[in-house]
Amino acid sequence: MSTQVQEHSVDCSNAARGVWLVKVPKYISERWQSAPGSVEVGRLKITKSPGQKPNVSFSLSEAVLAMEREPIPKEHRFVVSNVGGQTLGVFSQTQPSDRDAVVPEREALAIEGKVIQRAECRPLGDASYMQLKRDKIKRAAQPGRRLKTIGDVVHIKPVANHQHNIDHQKRKKEVGKKMRDDKEKVLAMLFAAFEKHQFYNIKDLVRITMQPVTYLKEVLSEVCNYNMKSPHRNMYELKPEYRHYSEEKEEEEGDE
């Protein structure tokens, strides 16, 4: 039994060209995928200072920002890191334009360059980014299915405080234990607390949110990192994608 092998030629004219491997947020990749090929998607700016690492910033174009009504951050910064002894390359594959031609074209393969630098594109954490994260949390908390009753309409007089709320408060006072609040409400209290300080231990967060420890730790695992090393051992801080305080404030918190 013979195996037929199809040969392809690879264009290596750009094999020595250096390229960057950049990780971008999901909201940027979604806009880029739907953007026309002729549209400018953004501009990169590299500022070099003597004795310091280059500062790399990135701004999305107005055309990309206006593609949808939902606002997204415009300004971003690159966190640059080394490749780490790996050899990575970027390849491109061009599909034939006419597959039904008498003499079908072959797929064009090419080496676009060698990865010389890694980078992660991060938003600056301004008001538009925080609003984007809040809207995302609200959408995730909404149920996927809703129950709609069809039939006779029953008119109910509005009640200032429903009985289940009264029973809930009564049990809370009688038992003397902390009751779980909605996840969205707990997240709002956590974000407000971390706007004042960068690091908190679990005892302080329990006092601020008044939530059971087990439930609070589940919520914290989604938006916070737990430090295992000094000087902030056994303390929580927001994950980088949820932070929006300035770098000067981070330095002041780190010096404490």
Phi, psi and chi 1 to 4 in degrees:
 res  aa     phi    psi   chi1   chi2   chi3   chi4
   1 MET       -  123.6 -179.5  178.1  179.5      -
   2 SER   -99.4  145.6   60.5      -      -      -
   3 THR  -108.0  124.0  -57.6      -      -      -
   4 GLN   -86.0  125.1 -174.3  177.3    2.4      -
   5 VAL  -111.1  126.1  178.6      -      -      -
   6 GLN   -94.4  123.5 -173.3  176.3    6.5      -
   7 GLU   -91.5  144.8  -63.7 -178.2   -5.7      -
   8 HIS  -132.7  142.0  -68.2  -83.1      -      -
   9 SER   -90.7  144.7   59.7      -      -      -
  10 VAL  -115.8  127.5 -179.8      -      -      -
  11 ASP   -78.2  114.0 -176.9    3.3      -      -
  12 CYS  -108.6   19.2  -59.5      -      -      -
  13 SER   -65.8  -25.1   57.2      -      -      -
  14 ASN  -107.3   18.9  -66.6  -35.7      -      -
  15 ALA   -62.9  -30.2      -      -      -      -
  16 ALA   -88.2   -3.2      -      -      -      -
  17 ARG   -74.3  133.8 -179.1  172.5   60.1  179.3
  18 GLY   -84.9  131.9      -      -      -      -
  19 VAL  -128.9  161.6  -63.1      -      -      -
  20 TRP  -104.5  140.6  -75.4   25.0      -      -
  21 LEU  -101.2  110.0  178.9   62.7      -      -
  22 VAL  -118.2  131.2 -179.3      -      -      -
  23 LYS   -98.4  124.2  178.1 -178.4  178.2 -178.2
  24 VAL  -115.6  155.7  -60.3      -      -      -
  25 PRO   -61.1  158.2  -22.1   32.7      -      -
  26 LYS   -62.4  -37.1 -174.9  177.2 -179.5  180.0
  27 TYR   -66.4  -26.6   61.3   82.6      -      -
  28 ILE   -75.9  -45.7  -68.2 -177.7      -      -
  29 SER   -61.6  -36.3   63.8      -      -      -
  30 GLU   -65.9  -40.5  -69.8  175.8  -12.4      -
  31 ARG   -66.9  -41.2  -65.1  -74.3  178.2   97.1
  32 TRP   -65.1  -37.6  -75.8   -4.3      -      -
  33 GLN   -64.8  -32.8  -71.2  177.2   -1.4      -
  34 SER   -93.7   -3.0   57.8      -      -      -
  35 ALA   -79.4  143.8      -      -      -      -
  36 PRO   -62.4  155.9  -19.3   30.9      -      -
  37 GLY   -67.5  -21.7      -      -      -      -
  38 SER   -92.3    0.6   58.1      -      -      -
  39 VAL   -90.8  136.9  171.9      -      -      -
  40 GLU   -73.3  126.2  176.4 -176.1  -50.6      -
  41 VAL   -94.7  -19.1  -64.3      -      -      -
  42 GLY   170.2  175.3      -      -      -      -
  43 ARG  -133.2  139.6  -66.1 -164.9  175.6 -172.1
  44 LEU  -106.6  135.6 -171.1   70.3      -      -
  45 LYS  -127.4  125.8 -179.1  179.9  179.1 -178.9
  46 ILE  -114.3  118.4  -58.0  177.2      -      -
  47 THR  -110.0  123.4  -55.3      -      -      -
  48 LYS  -108.0  133.3  -64.3 -177.2  178.3  179.8
  49 SER  -124.7  141.7  -58.8      -      -      -
  50 PRO   -58.8  130.8  -22.0   32.7      -      -
  51 GLY    77.2    5.1      -      -      -      -
  52 GLN  -129.0  159.6  -61.2 -179.6   -0.5      -
  53 LYS   -70.3  146.6  -66.9 -177.4  178.0 -179.8
  54 PRO   -60.6  140.6  -20.8   31.6      -      -
  55 ASN   -96.2  117.4 -177.3   25.5      -      -
  56 VAL  -109.3  120.6 -175.6      -      -      -
  57 SER  -122.3  156.2   58.4      -      -      -
  58 PHE  -140.4  133.8  176.2   71.8      -      -
  59 SER  -122.5  128.9  -60.7      -      -      -
  60 LEU   -71.9  148.4  -73.3  172.3      -      -
  61 SER   -75.5  158.1   65.3      -      -      -
  62 GLU   -64.5  -30.6  -65.0  -63.2  -26.2      -
  63 ALA   -64.4  -39.6      -      -      -      -
  64 VAL   -71.5  -39.9  172.3      -      -      -
  65 LEU   -64.1  -30.8  -65.8  173.3      -      -
  66 ALA   -90.1    3.8      -      -      -      -
  67 MET   -68.0  -33.4  -72.7  178.3   60.4      -
  68 GLU  -132.7  163.2  -62.5 -178.6   13.2      -
  69 ARG   -74.0  -30.4  -66.3 -177.1  178.1  179.6
  70 GLU   -67.4  120.9 -176.1 -179.0   30.0      -
  71 PRO   -72.9  144.0   27.0  -33.6      -      -
  72 ILE  -131.1  156.6   59.2  174.5      -      -
  73 PRO   -60.9  143.6  -21.6   32.4      -      -
  74 LYS   -94.4  -43.6  177.7  179.4 -179.0 -179.8
  75 GLU   -93.5  138.0  -58.5  -62.1  -27.5      -
  76 HIS  -141.0  164.6  -60.5   74.2      -      -
  77 ARG  -128.8  151.9   63.8 -173.5  178.1   95.1
  78 PHE   -99.8  128.7  -85.1   22.2      -      -
  79 VAL   -98.0  106.0  178.8      -      -      -
  80 VAL   -93.8  139.6 -177.9      -      -      -
  81 SER  -141.4  163.3   59.9      -      -      -
  82 ASN   -76.9  162.2  -63.9  -34.9      -      -
  83 VAL   -70.1  -29.8  178.9      -      -      -
  84 GLY    84.3   40.4      -      -      -      -
  85 GLY    76.4    4.4      -      -      -      -
  86 GLN   -91.2  156.1  -65.8  177.8  -48.8      -
  87 THR  -112.6  108.1  -58.6      -      -      -
  88 LEU  -120.5  140.9  -57.1  174.3      -      -
  89 GLY  -129.3  158.3      -      -      -      -
  90 VAL  -113.3  124.8  178.2      -      -      -
  91 PHE  -115.0  152.6  -68.3   81.2      -      -
  92 SER  -126.6  149.4   65.1      -      -      -
  93 GLN  -132.6  120.5 -178.8 -179.2   16.5      -
  94 THR  -105.2  121.5  -55.2      -      -      -
  95 GLN   -78.1  150.9  -61.4  -68.5  -20.8      -
  96 PRO   -61.1  142.3  -21.2   31.2      -      -
  97 SER   -75.3  -30.4   57.3      -      -      -
  98 ASP  -134.0  102.4 -172.0    1.5      -      -
  99 ARG   -78.4  -18.5  -65.9 -179.3  177.0  -88.4
 100 ASP   -95.1   10.8  -61.4  -30.9      -      -
 101 ALA   -67.3  157.1      -      -      -      -
 102 VAL   -61.3  -44.2  177.8      -      -      -
 103 VAL  -111.1   95.2 -179.1      -      -      -
 104 PRO   -64.1  142.2   23.6  -32.7      -      -
 105 GLU   -78.2  154.1  -60.5  178.1    1.8      -
 106 ARG   -91.6  156.3  -69.0 -173.3  175.4 -177.9
 107 GLU   -67.4  134.2  -63.4  179.0   -9.6      -
 108 ALA   -93.7  121.2      -      -      -      -
 109 LEU  -108.8  140.5  -58.7  176.5      -      -
 110 ALA  -149.2  146.8      -      -      -      -
 111 ILE   -91.7  117.4  -59.4  177.7      -      -
 112 GLU   -87.3  -17.2  -60.9  -63.3  -20.3      -
 113 GLY   158.5  175.1      -      -      -      -
 114 LYS  -109.7  132.9  177.8 -178.2  178.2 -178.1
 115 VAL   -71.4  119.9  177.0      -      -      -
 116 ILE  -112.8   -8.9   60.2  173.6      -      -
 117 GLN  -155.1  140.5 -160.2   73.0  -90.3      -
 118 ARG  -103.2  151.2  -71.9  176.4 -179.8  -94.4
 119 ALA  -155.0  150.0      -      -      -      -
 120 GLU  -121.4  123.3 -177.7  177.3   -7.8      -
 121 CYS   -85.3  118.4 -179.9      -      -      -
 122 ARG  -123.5  140.8  -63.9 -179.2 -179.5  177.1
 123 PRO   -70.8  158.5   26.5  -34.1      -      -
 124 LEU   -75.5  -10.0  -63.7 -176.2      -      -
 125 GLY    79.3   38.3      -      -      -      -
 126 ASP   -84.0 -171.4   54.2    7.8      -      -
 127 ALA   -63.2  -37.6      -      -      -      -
 128 SER   -66.3  -35.2   62.1      -      -      -
 129 TYR   -70.4  -41.8  175.6   70.4      -      -
 130 MET   -64.4  -36.9  -66.3  -55.8  -60.3      -
 131 GLN   -66.6  -37.1 -175.1   61.3   43.6      -
 132 LEU   -61.8  -42.7  178.0   68.1      -      -
 133 LYS   -68.2  -39.5  -60.3  -56.1  -66.6 -175.2
 134 ARG   -63.7  -42.8  -68.7 -169.4 -178.5   98.3
 135 ASP   -63.6  -36.9  -67.0  -18.8      -      -
 136 LYS   -66.2  -40.4 -176.0  177.2  179.6 -179.6
 137 ILE   -66.1  -40.1  -67.4  173.6      -      -
 138 LYS   -64.4  -42.6  -70.6 -179.1  179.7  178.5
 139 ARG   -65.3  -36.9  -71.8 -165.3  -60.9  -91.0
 140 ALA   -68.9  -28.6      -      -      -      -
 141 ALA   -80.4  -15.1      -      -      -      -
 142 GLN   -75.0  138.8  -66.8  178.2   -6.4      -
 143 PRO   -67.2  145.1   24.3  -32.8      -      -
 144 GLY   -71.5  -28.7      -      -      -      -
 145 ARG  -124.0  145.5  -63.1 -179.2  179.3 -179.2
 146 ARG  -126.7  142.3  -65.0 -175.0  178.2 -178.9
 147 LEU   -92.4  128.2  179.2   64.0      -      -
 148 LYS  -123.7  121.4 -176.7  178.1 -179.3 -179.0
 149 THR   -92.5  128.8  -56.0      -      -      -
 150 ILE  -113.0  125.2  -59.6  176.0      -      -
 151 GLY   160.0 -153.9      -      -      -      -
 152 ASP   -67.4  139.5  -64.0  -25.3      -      -
 153 VAL   -87.0  125.5  178.5      -      -      -
 154 VAL  -104.7  120.9  179.3      -      -      -
 155 HIS   -85.5  122.2  -62.8  -80.5      -      -
 156 ILE  -117.7  131.3  -58.3  175.0      -      -
 157 LYS   -70.5  132.4 -175.1  178.7 -179.9  179.9
 158 PRO   -58.5  143.0  -21.1   31.8      -      -
 159 VAL  -117.7  132.9  179.2      -      -      -
 160 ALA   -63.3  -42.2      -      -      -      -
 161 ASN  -140.1  116.1 -166.2    2.0      -      -
 162 HIS   -69.3  157.0  -66.7  -81.5      -      -
 163 GLN   -63.4  -37.4 -173.6   61.4   39.0      -
 164 HIS   -67.1  -29.5   67.8  -87.2      -      -
 165 ASN   -69.9  -39.1  -69.8  -27.3      -      -
 166 ILE   -64.5  -43.0  -61.6  174.9      -      -
 167 ASP   -64.1  -37.8  -65.3  -20.4      -      -
 168 HIS   -63.3  -45.9  176.7   79.2      -      -
 169 GLN   -65.9  -36.2  -65.3  -64.4  -28.0      -
 170 LYS   -65.9  -45.2 -175.9  177.7  179.4 -179.3
 171 ARG   -63.4  -35.3  -70.2 -164.2  -53.4  -90.2
 172 LYS   -63.4  -40.0 -162.4  170.9 -177.7  179.9
 173 LYS   -74.1  -39.9  -67.9  179.9  179.6  178.9
 174 GLU   -69.0  -46.3  -68.6  176.9   -7.5      -
 175 VAL   -76.1  -34.3  178.5      -      -      -
 176 GLY    75.9   17.7      -      -      -      -
 177 LYS  -109.5  161.1  -66.0 -177.0  179.0  179.7
 178 LYS   -77.2  136.8  -57.2  177.2 -177.8   66.7
 179 MET  -106.5  146.9  -54.7  -67.0  -71.1      -
 180 ARG   -69.5  133.3  -70.7 -169.0  176.6 -168.7
 181 ASP   -97.3  170.4  -72.2  -35.2      -      -
 182 ASP   -60.2  145.4  -68.2  -22.8      -      -
 183 LYS   -59.3  -39.7 -178.0  178.4  178.9 -178.3
 184 GLU   -62.5  -38.5 -177.7  179.7  -17.3      -
 185 LYS   -68.4  -39.4 -178.3  177.9  178.8 -179.8
 186 VAL   -65.4  -42.0  177.2      -      -      -
 187 LEU   -62.3  -40.0  -72.8  171.7      -      -
 188 ALA   -62.1  -41.4      -      -      -      -
 189 MET   -65.9  -38.1  -71.4 -171.9  -70.2      -
 190 LEU   -66.9  -45.8  -70.7  173.5      -      -
 191 PHE   -61.2  -39.6  -74.3  138.5      -      -
 192 ALA   -65.1  -38.2      -      -      -      -
 193 ALA   -67.6  -43.2      -      -      -      -
 194 PHE   -74.1  -10.6  -80.3  105.0      -      -
 195 GLU   -71.5  -21.8  -73.4 -179.5   -2.4      -
 196 LYS   -92.1  -40.2  -59.6  177.0 -178.4  178.6
 197 HIS  -137.3  152.6  -61.0  -74.9      -      -
 198 GLN   -85.3  -32.0 -176.8  178.9   -5.1      -
 199 PHE  -123.3  140.6  -60.8   96.5      -      -
 200 TYR  -142.3  146.3  -75.9   95.0      -      -
 201 ASN   -92.1  167.8   57.1   34.8      -      -
 202 ILE   -65.0  -31.6 -171.8   64.0      -      -
 203 LYS   -63.9  -43.3 -178.5  178.3  178.9 -178.9
 204 ASP   -68.1  -38.1  -69.4  -25.6      -      -
 205 LEU   -68.0  -34.2  -67.5  175.3      -      -
 206 VAL   -65.6  -41.2  168.7      -      -      -
 207 ARG   -65.5  -37.2  176.1  178.3   54.1   80.0
 208 ILE   -73.1  -44.4  -66.7  172.1      -      -
 209 THR   -91.5  -20.7   61.6      -      -      -
 210 MET    57.5   45.2  -64.8  -62.5  -65.5      -
 211 GLN  -116.6  155.1  -61.8  -60.7  -57.3      -
 212 PRO   -60.0  144.9  -21.4   31.6      -      -
 213 VAL   -60.0  -45.6  176.4      -      -      -
 214 THR   -62.5  -45.8  -57.2      -      -      -
 215 TYR   -65.9  -40.7  173.9   58.0      -      -
 216 LEU   -64.2  -39.9 -178.7   59.2      -      -
 217 LYS   -64.4  -33.8  -73.2 -175.6  177.1  179.8
 218 GLU   -63.9  -42.6  -67.9  178.1    2.4      -
 219 VAL   -68.4  -41.7  179.5      -      -      -
 220 LEU   -63.2  -33.4  -72.1  170.8      -      -
 221 SER   -63.9  -21.1   64.5      -      -      -
 222 GLU   -83.3  -33.0  -62.1 -177.4   10.8      -
 223 VAL  -120.0   -3.9  -62.5      -      -      -
 224 CYS  -129.5  156.5  -69.1      -      -      -
 225 ASN  -105.0  143.4  -70.0  -32.5      -      -
 226 TYR  -103.9  118.6 -175.6   69.7      -      -
 227 ASN   -79.3  131.3  -68.1  -68.9      -      -
 228 MET  -106.4   -7.1  -58.6  -65.1  -68.1      -
 229 LYS  -122.4  157.5  -61.7 -179.4  179.2  179.1
 230 SER   -67.6  155.4  -61.6      -      -      -
 231 PRO   -91.2    1.4   32.1  -35.3      -      -
 232 HIS  -116.7   43.7  -57.2  -68.9      -      -
 233 ARG   -65.3  143.0 -173.7  176.4 -178.4 -178.9
 234 ASN    61.5   29.9  -59.7  -28.7      -      -
 235 MET  -126.1  152.9  -58.9 -173.7   77.1      -
 236 TYR  -100.3  148.5  -72.3   90.4      -      -
 237 GLU  -144.4  153.1   65.2  174.6  -31.9      -
 238 LEU   -64.0  146.0  -74.9  177.8      -      -
 239 LYS   -64.5  153.0  -67.6 -178.9  178.9 -179.9
 240 PRO   -53.5  -35.9  -26.0   34.0      -      -
 241 GLU   -72.1  -12.5   57.5  -94.2   30.0      -
 242 TYR  -104.9   -5.0  -65.4  102.1      -      -
 243 ARG   -80.3  146.7  -58.6  174.4 -168.9  170.9
 244 HIS  -145.3   13.9   65.3  -76.6      -      -
 245 TYR   -85.2  164.5   36.1   74.9      -      -
 246 SER   -75.2  161.7   62.6      -      -      -
 247 GLU   -65.6  -30.6  -65.1 -177.2   -0.3      -
 248 GLU   -63.3  -39.7  -69.7   78.1    3.0      -
 249 LYS   -67.7  -35.5 -172.6  171.8 -179.2  178.7
 250 GLU   -62.0  -41.3  -69.0 -173.7   29.3      -
 251 GLU   -65.8  -39.9  -66.4  177.3   -1.3      -
 252 GLU   -64.5  -40.3  -67.0  176.3    0.4      -
 253 GLU   -65.2  -35.8  -64.6  -77.0   -6.6      -
 254 GLY   -70.5  -24.5      -      -      -      -
 255 ASP   -82.9  -12.2  -67.2  -22.5      -      -
 256 GLU   -70.6      -  -68.1 -178.4   -2.9      -
